[in-house]
Amino acid sequence: MIEIKPDSVTFRKWPMPGTSNHLFIPMRGRLIKSNEGRKYSNQCAIWGAQNRGTLNKLREILKGQTLRVDCDFVFPRSKLLTKKNTLKKCDWGNRVKQTHDELAKIIGVDDSHFISGYCCKKISDNDDAYIDITISVEVLTWD
């Protein structure tokens, strides 16, 4: 689902990638996409096809803009917390690159235009793992 506001657009329930450790495998001195990486790319393509009409309009609006990309990584409670309510190891940091790569493909903007963003973990109210992505135009400033 896509929510459009005057100053941003939010992609709800974007597919959650595996960790970068599982998305690529070394072969002949370089990294190639693993089966899990290809599966994730296919999930994103399906998400894009389901939202094709809105995405076509967005591509024209976002073309050439510099963007802020905020990601809420939503995990099931069982992935984030132990039975004693202490945090488990669940790293969102190594999921960002694949998310940005697939997002860039879907919206037709090179990910070099993603100049800032905020990422956080959230607890799902069910057993689904997904990402809510909010995109807004951000002007690149000079220091």
Secondary structure, DSSP 4 states (H G I P E B T S, - for coil): -EEE-SS-EEEEEEEPP--HHHHEEEETTEEEE-HHHHHHHHHHHHHHHHTHHHHHHHHHHHTT--EEEEEEEEE-HHHHB-TTSPBP---SGGGHHHHHHHHHHHHT--GGGEEE--EEEEE-SSS--EEEEEEEE------
